[in-house]
């Protein structure tokens, strides 16, 4: 793509600014409260890097799957820190059943009230 890499000075400034804004926030969604959105396209537009959109898509989107935060995975629902889940996990296995039963009870209760 014939682009110059970021300098160490620029990266250090960006990391310092991120630390100032995000504090101890470990989630990658720390910018939501500043940009009123979580989509990378909205964030790029908000900070004035919309011209990088095409380069971002070429470098990432067509090669990698969309990002999913580790904590949002069902098998990581009881984890105390982010780790790479390898193999089977029973963690969170009852959550979908719990939601199904709750929805059925709500529907059943609503039908009884009619």
Buried (B, 14 or more C-beta within 10 A) or exposed (E): EEEEEEEEEEEEEEEEEEEEEBEEEEEEEBBBEEBEEEEBEBBBBBEEEEEEEEEEEEEEEEEEEEEEEBEEBEBBEEBEEEEEBEEEBEBBEEEEEEEEEEEEEEEEEEEEEE
